[in-house]
Amino acid sequence: MAGRIRQADVDEVKSRTNIADIIGERVALKSAGVGSLKGLCPFHDERSPSFNVRPQAGFYHCFGCGESGDVYSFLRAMDHVTFTEAVERLAGRIGYSLHYEDGGSAPEHTGRARLYAANAAAAEFFRSQLMTPEADIARRFLGQRGFDAGAAGHFGVGYAPKGWSGMHSALRAQGYTDEELSSAGLVSQGQRGVYDRFRGRVVWPIRDVTGQVLGFGARRLHDDDNGPKYLNTPETVIYKKAQVLYGLDLAKREVSRQHRVVVVEGYTDVMACHLAGITTAIATCGTAFGSDHITVLRRVMGDDSTAGEVVFTFDPDAAGQKAALRAFADAKRFNAQTYVATGPEGLDPCDLRLTRGDGAVRALLETKVPMVEFVLDQRISGYDLASVEGRVGALRTAAPVVAELRDPLLQPEYVRVLARRLGMDTEDVRREVERAGRTATSTGRRDGSPVAEAVAPDAEGALRVTLATLPRTPGVAIERDALMGVLQFGHRMDAALVARALELPFRHPALDAVRVAVRDVSSMQRPGWAVDAVATVREPYRALAAELLAGDFPALSDEAAVSSASDLARRLVMRGLDREKSELLGAIQRVPADSEEGRRIRLRLRELDATRQAIADEAS
C-alpha cells in the first residue's frame, strides 16, 4: 500500500500552484498594492474586505478573524479534506504525478472525497442516459423549452432511467458501496432493498463554485410518477441546500467582473438566461433565498461597495411577492443595490425566451425597480390611503423599511418617495422614520469594536498582538516595516544584508520573536520559505507574523518594494552600528587613553565609521 506523499512532491505541487487561482474560485480578489490581493473573507462574514492574499508567498491572511495559511490549509478548511486529499487534488489539477514513500503510513482520506467522486460518477451516468431511446421524453421536454443538445451538454443535464437500480448497479460496478451511495443521497432504502432516488426524471447536476458535483435536482416527466414535481438531493455532508446556488460555477466569472447577479427561480430559468446572454443568472435549489446564499454571493461579487447590482426575478403572484419580501429581509445585508424584475404577463425567463426570444429576456432587466420601492408598495398595498387612519397605518408599517437603509443619501430620498406614495407631508414622514430608527437601535445589538477585537485575548488568555496594537514609535515602525519587507521580498534582497539586519535583537518583544524565526530560515530562495517562517513564530506572536507577511507594503512596484525593503534593512544595520558606537564612546571615557583597552576601542570606532560610510555609499 502506498505511504505518505514524498515531501519533494508536496513542495513542488505547492510551488506550481497559484494560490490566487484557487482562492479566486470562491472569492473575488482585487489588487491591494504590490504583490497583494484583497477580498471578502470566506471564513467569516464582513462588510468590507480584510482578507489578503499574497500569491508570490503562497499565503493568505484575514486581518479580521486571523485565519491564515497556504493553499493546502485553504482547501482543507473550505472543503473539509485531509492534507493528502488537498495535495492530490492540486496535483491532478496541474497534471503532476505524485510519488509515495514505501513503508510510510497509508494516505489519509475522508469520506467526503468518496461522496464527491460518487456524485461525479452519477452525473456522468445521467448524462450518458440522455441519449438512450428511453430518454426521448426528456429530450422532448428540453426541446419544448428551447434547449437543444448543446444546451443540455453545457449544463450537464441528464436523464435518470425508470428502473429501480440502473444507476445503483452502474456505480456499484465502479466500486462504490451502498453506504457511500446512500451518504451521497443517490439511493434510498426500501423494503425490497436499495433503489435509485432519481427515476424517470430529467436531472440537473448541482455544483459548487469550483465545479464539483454536490447533488442533483430532478423534474418529474411520467404521468405515473407520484413523487413531487421537483426532487432534490437530501441534505448530506457535502450538500447543504441553504448554501448552494445552481449555476454559480458557470456564472462566477461574470458575476465577479460585472458585480451583478440575477437571481431566478428555477433550473430552466438559469439556462434560458445564460443562453440569452445574461450569464450572471443563478437560482436556489429547492429553498428560499437566505442569509447563507448572500454570504456566498457577496464573496464572489466582491460586494464591498454600492456599485454592484442584485436583481431578483419573482412571479407577480402572491407567492412571488412573499418570496420578494423574504428576500428583502436578508438582501439588506448586501452592499450592492437590490432590485426586483418581473416579466410581462407574469412570464418567467424560460417562458419569456420561448415565446418572445432572447432579446425579451435581456429586456427583462430593463424593467427592474429598486427592491425598496417594491417592498414599500407591498407594505402599503393593504391600506385604504383615502382615509387618514389608512395613511397613518401605512406610514407606521412602511417607515421601518426606510429607517433601516444604510446609505445616508438614499434614506432622505425614500422619505420623499414614501411621502408621495401616501400623499402625506414630508416632515411627518421623516419624523416617523426617525422614530422607527430609534426604536430599532434601542432593541438591536451593537456591532463589536474592531479595536477591542484587535487586542482580544486568545484561547489561552494571552494578549494577541497585531499590527493595530503595536506602539506608534519610530523605533517600532522601522522594525515592523523592515520585517514586512523581508518576509515579502527577502528572496530578492541581498542575503548578506538581510542577515546583518536580523543579527541584533529588536526592541519590541513581539517583533523580536518574528525576527528570530525569519533569521533562522535556512534559505530564502526556497518556495514557501516565508510561510514556513511564520509557522515557526512562537505564540502569541504568530498572528502578527501572518499580518506582516500579508500586509500592504508601501511601494508602487516590485522593484521599488525591493529597494525600499533593502533601505530599511540598511537602517537596521546603521541603528546597530550607532548603538555600538554610542556604547564605545561611553566606555572610552572610563579608560586611560594610552591603555591597550583605549587603543582597542579607538580602532573599533574607526572600523564602525568605515563600515557606516560603506553602507551609506552602497545606498547612494
N, C-alpha and C positions, 0 to 999 in steps of 0.2 A: 504494500500500500504506500502511496506517495506520502512523503513527510512535509515538513514546512517548506514554504516557498523560499528559494535562495535569496539572501539579503541583497545580493547584487541586482537581482531582477526586480525586487521591490523598489530599490533606488532608481533603477533605470526607467521603470514604468512611471514613477513619480516625475522624473526629470523630463520625460517626453510628453507629459500631460499638462495642458494649460489649465490651471485651476479656475481661471475666469470663465472658460468654456463650460466647465462642469457646474459652477455656481450660477452662471448666466442662464442656464436652462430653467432655473427656478426664481431667480432674482434679476430684475432689470438693473444693470450696472451702468453708472455714468462716470466719466473721468472726474477724479478728485485730486488732481495735482500730478506731479511727476511720478510715473510708475504706480499710481494708485487708482483704484476704482471704488465706487461707493453705491450702496443701495439700501433698501429697507431690510432689516434683519429677518431672516427666516426662522429664527429661534424665539423671538418674542414680538409682540405687537407694538408698533411705534408709529408716531405721526410723521416724523422727519428721519431721513436716513442717518444711521450711525454705524452701519455695517461696512467695514473697509476690507478690500481685497487687494493684495499686493502680488500680482502674477509672477514677477521675477523671483520673489522669495517663495512662491507657492504657499502663501499664508493668508488667512482671514482672521479678522478680529472685530467684535462688536463693542463699541465704546459705551453702549447702553447696558447690555446684560453681561458682558465679559466673556462670551463664548469665543473661542479661538482654536486654531489648529491648521492642519494641512488638508490636502484633497482627500486623503483616506478618512480622516476623522469627520470630514464633512459628510461623506457618503454614509459612514456608519451612523451618524446622528440623524440624518434625514431619512434614510431608507431602512434603518434598523438591521443592517447587515453586519456580519463579522468582518474582522480585518482581512481575513483570507478572501472573503467574497468581494470586498471592496477592491483588492488588488486584482483579482481575476476579472472583475467587471471592466476595470480600466484597461487591463491588458487586452481583453477582447475588443475593446473599443478602438485601440490603435493597432491591432493585429500583431501583438507581441506574444511570442511563445514563452511561457513560463517554465522554469525548471524547479524541481522539488528535491529537497535533500533526503537521500535514503536514510532510513533509520530514525528519522525525526517523527514527531507526533503527526497523526493524520490531520489534514486540513479541517479546520472547524467550519461548519456550515450551519446556517439557521434554516428552520422550516420555511421561512419567508421566501428564500431563494427557490425552493421547490414549488411554492404557490405561484410565483411569477412565471416559472417555466411551464407549469401546468396550464395556466391561462394563455400563455403564448401558443402552446400546442393546440389548445382548444380553438383559439382564434383561427389558426391555420386550417384546422379541421372544418370549421364552419364555412370558411372562405371557399375551400375546395368543394364543399357540398352545394354551393350556389349554382354550379354548372351542371348538376345532375338533372335527369328528367323529372324527378320528384319535386325539384325546386322551381318548376315552371311557375307555380303560384306565387312564389317570392319574387321572381323576375318580373312577372306581370304587375305585382304590387308596386315595385320600384318604378317600372316603366310608366305606370299610370300617374305617378307623381313626378315625372320628368327626369328620372335618374337612369342613365344608361350604364353599361358595364364599366366604363371608365370611371364614372362617379362612384359606383359601388366599390371598385378596386381602390380608389383614392381614400375612401373612408373605412376600408376593410370590412364592408358589410358581407355577411354570410347567411347561411341557412342551416337551421337545426332540423335534421330529419325526424319524421313522426315516430319512428321506432323507439322502444323503451331504452335501448342501451347502445345506440350507434356510436355516440361519442365516447361513452364509458369504455366500450370494447377497444376502440382505436387508441385511447390514451393508456389503457392497461397494457396494450401491446408495446407501448413505448416505455414501460417500466414504472408508471405512476401507480401508487397504491390507492385503494378505496378511501383510506383515511386522508391522503393528500387531496384527492378529488373532492371529498366531502368538505375538507377545510377550506378549499378554494371556492366552495359554493357551486360547483359544477354538477354535482349529483345529489340526490336525496335518497333517504332510506324509507322503503315501504314494506308492507307485509310480505311481498314477493322478493324482497331484496333491494339492491341498489339500482336506481334508474336515473336517466338523464333529467336534469332540472329543466332544460330547454328542449322542447319537442315540437316540431311542426311550426316553427316560427322564423321570421326574418330576424337576424341578430346583428347588433352593432357592438363592436368591441369598445370598451371604455378604458381609456389610457390615462396615465398620469402625465404630468407636464414634460417628463423625459421620454414619453412614448412607450413605457412599459404597460402591458395589458393588466388591468386590475380586476376587471369583471366584465359583465355584459348587460345590455338591455335588449329585450326581445319582444316583438309585437305578434299578437295572435293573427293567424291567417285563415284557419279552417273553421267552418261553422260548427263542427262537433267538438271544438276546443272549449271547455267550460271554465278555463282559467281566466285570470284578469286580462284586460286588453294589452297592457304592458306588464312585463315581468322582468325584474332586475335581479342581479346577483344579490344575495343577502349580505348583511354585514359580515366581513371576515377580518382577519388580521391585517390584510393589505387593502381592503375595500371599505372605505368609510364614506357613505354617500353624502354626508354633510360637508365633506372636504374635496369632493371630486366634481370637476366641471367637464362635461363632454365637449370635445373639440378643442380644448385648450392646447393640446400638444401641437395641433396644426395652426392655431391662431396666435400662439405666444409671441412669435417674432414680430408680427404686425401690431399686436397689442402693445408690445414694448416700444416699437418705433412710432406708432401713431398716438400713443397714450389714449387710446379709445377702445372700449369693449362694448359689444352689443349682446345683451342677454335675451335669448329667445326661450321658447317653452318646450321644444322637443328636438329629437334627433333629426327628423326630416327638415325642420326649420333651419337647423345649423347647416345641413347640406345645401339647402336652397340658397341661403345667404352667401355661403362660400362660393358656390357656382355662379352666383350673380355678381360677385366681386366684393362682397362685404366679408372679408377674410378675418375679421376680428370677432365673429359671432361664436358664442358658446352657449351651453344650456346646462341646467342642473340635471341630476339623474334620479328622478322619482322622489324629489323632496323640494321643499320651498327654499328659495334663495335666502341664505342666512349669514351669520357672522363669520363662520369659517370660510365660506366662499369669498367673502370680502377680503379676508386676510390673504388668501392665495392670490386673488386678482391684484391687490394693491402692490404686492411684491413683483409680480410680473409686469405690471404697468409702470412701476416706478412712481407711485402715486404720492409725490411729495409736494404738489402744488395744485392750484385750482385750474391749471391749464388743460387737464385731461377731461374726458367725457365718458360717462357710463350711461348707455341708452337701454332701457328696459322695454321690451315689446310684450304687451299683455292683450288678451282678448278684451273687448269693451264690455263684456257681460259682467254680472255681479261677481262671479268667481275671479275674473281677471282684475276687477277693481280691488277686491280683497287682497289679491296677491300683490298688487302695486302698493297698497297701504302697508303690508307686512314688509315689503322690500324697503320702503321709505324709513321704517323704524330702524333698520340696520344700515341702510345706504347713507345715512347721515355721517357714518364713520369714514366715508370716502372724502379725501381732499378734493377729488375731481368733481365737476358739476354733474348732477344726475338728471336724466330726462326720461320721459315716457313717450313711446311712439305706438300708435295703433293704426292698423291697416284699414283702407277704405272698405266699408261694408263689413267690417269685422274679420277680414281675411287675414290668416296668419301668413308668414313669409313663404311657406311651401305652396299654399293655395294661390297666393298672390303671384308667385312666379309662374305657376302652371297656367293661370288664366290671363295674366297681363304681361308676362315676360320679365326678364332680368331688370330692365330699366325701372319697372314699377317697384321692385324690391329695393333698389338703390334709392328711389324717391321716397320710400317709407321713412328714411332717416331725416328727410327734409321737413317732415310733419311733426317732428318731436317737439314736446313742450316741457319746460322745466318741471322736475318732479315736485317741487314746492307748490307750483300753481296747481298741478293735478291733485295733490293732497288737499290743498286749501279748498278746491272745488268740491272734493268728496266730503270734506268735513262740514261744509255749509249747505250741502245739497238737500239735507233733510229738514231745513228750517224754512219757515214762512217769512221771507225777507220783506214782505209787505207790511208786517206788523213790527212794532217796537220790540215786543218780547222775543220775536223770532230773530231780529237782528242782533239783540244783546246775547241771546243764547248762542248764535252762530259765532259771534266775536269771541265769547269765552271758550268755545270749542277750538277755534282756529288760532287764537293768539299764541298758545304754546308752540305751535309749529314755527311761527315767525321768531319767537323768543329763542328757540334753540339753534337758529342759524349762526354759524361761527364767523362768517365773513362780515366785518363791520360795515362794508359798503352795501352788501346785499340786504341787510336787515331793514334799514330805513326805506329802501325801495319797495320791499314787500309789505311794509306798513302801509304805504300808499296804495299798493295793489289791493290789499285786503280792504282798505277803506273804500276804494272804488267798487269792489265786489259787493260790499254790504250797503253802500250808499250812506256811510257814516262820516263824521268829522275825523280828519286825520289825527288830531291831537288826542281824541278819545281812544282811538285805536292804539296809538303809540303808548299811552298810559297803561292800557290793559296788557300790551305786550311786555312792558317793563315789569308790571306786577307778576305776570306769568314767569318771567325770567328770574325774579327774586325768589319766587316760590320754588322753582326748580333748583336754584342754587342752595337754598336752605335745606332742602331734602336730599340733595345729591351728595356724592362723595367727592372730596377734593383729590386732585392728582398728587402723586408723590413728588417730593422735591428732588430735582436732579442732583443738587449739591449733596443732599443727605444720602442719596443712593451712591454717590461717588466715593463717600468715605464710610460706607456701611461696613460693619464687621463681617468677616467671612464666617463659615460654618463653625469654626473653632474659636471664634471670638477675637481673632487678631484683626487689627485695623488694615483694611485693604487699601494700599497705596495706589493711586492713579495719577495720570498727568495733571488732572484738575486739582489734586491735593498737594502737589509739590510746592514748596515755597517759591515765591516770585523774587528771587535774588539773582544778581549777575553770576555768582559762582555756581549756583544750581542750574541756571539757564545754559551755561556753556557745557556742563556735564551732560545735561539732558539732550541738548541738540547734537553734541558730538556722538553720543551713544546711538541716537536715532540715525545719524548719518552713517556710522559704521555698520549698524545692523542692516541698513537698506542698501548701502553701496560699498561695503567693505571689500567685496570681491573685485572691485575696480580701483581700489586705492592702493598706494604703495604699502606693501606688507610691513616693511621696517618702520615706517611712520606710524602705522596703526599700533604695532607692538609697543613702541616707545610711549605712545599716548595713553596706553592702557596699563603701563607699568605701575604708576603710583596710585595709592588709594584715593577715592573720591571723598568729598566732604559729606555728601548726603548718603546715609546708610543704604537706602533702597537702591539708589543709582550705583552705589559701590557693589551691591550684590549682583546687579546686572553686569557691571564691568568685569567682575571676576569670571562670570560664565562666558562672556564674549572673549575675554583674554585667553581662556583655556581651550578655545576651539583649535582643533588640530590643523585645519586648512579652511580658508575662506573661499577656496576655488571649488570646493565640493558642492554639488547641488543640494540645497536644503540645509546648508550649514546654519543659517540664521534661525530657522525653525527649531533645529535641534538645540541650539544655544538657549533659546527661550525656554525650552522644556527642562533645561538643567538649572534654571534660576531657582534659588530656594524660596519657599513660601515665607511670608505673604507677599513677595515681590514679583511673582511670575506674571501677574496680570499687568503690572507696569511694563515689564519687558515686552509683552504682547502688544501693548499700546505703542511702544517705541518702534516696534517693527512695522506696525500697520499705520502709524500716524502720517500726517501730511508734512513732508519735509519741504520747507520753503525754497523753491527753485523753479526756474522757467523751463529747464530742460535737464536731461540726464547728465550732460556734460557739466552744466552749471551746478548740479547737485553734487557730483563727484568733486568738483573744485571747492565748493563750499564745505563739504564734509572734510576734505583734506585740510582746509584752512582751520577748521575747528580742532582737528587733531593737532595741528601745529600749535594752536593756542594752548592746548592742554600741556604739550611738551614745554612751551615757554613758561607756563604757570609753574610747572615743576622746577624748571631751572631757576626762576625768580625766587621760589620758596627756598631752594637750597642756597642761593646766593645771599638771601637775607639772613639765613641761619649762620653762614660763614662770616658775614660781616659782623655779626654779633659776637661770634667766637673769637675773631681776631683781636677784639678789644680786650680780651681776657688773658692773652698770652704775650710773652715778650716778643718784640718784633724780630729779633735776631735768633730766635729759637727755631729748632727743627720743625716744631708744630706750626709756627708762624709762617715759615717758608712753604710748608706743605699747603697751608690754607691759601696763600697768595697764588701759588701755582694753580690750585684748583679754581680760584676765582678767574684767572686768565683763561683757563680752559672753558669755563662756563660762558665767558664773554665771547670767545671764539665760536663756540657751539651756537650760541644765541644769534650771532651775526650770520653764521652759515644758514641757519633756518630762515632768518629774515631775507637773505639773498635768494634762497630757494623759492620763497613765496612771491618775490617781486618779479 
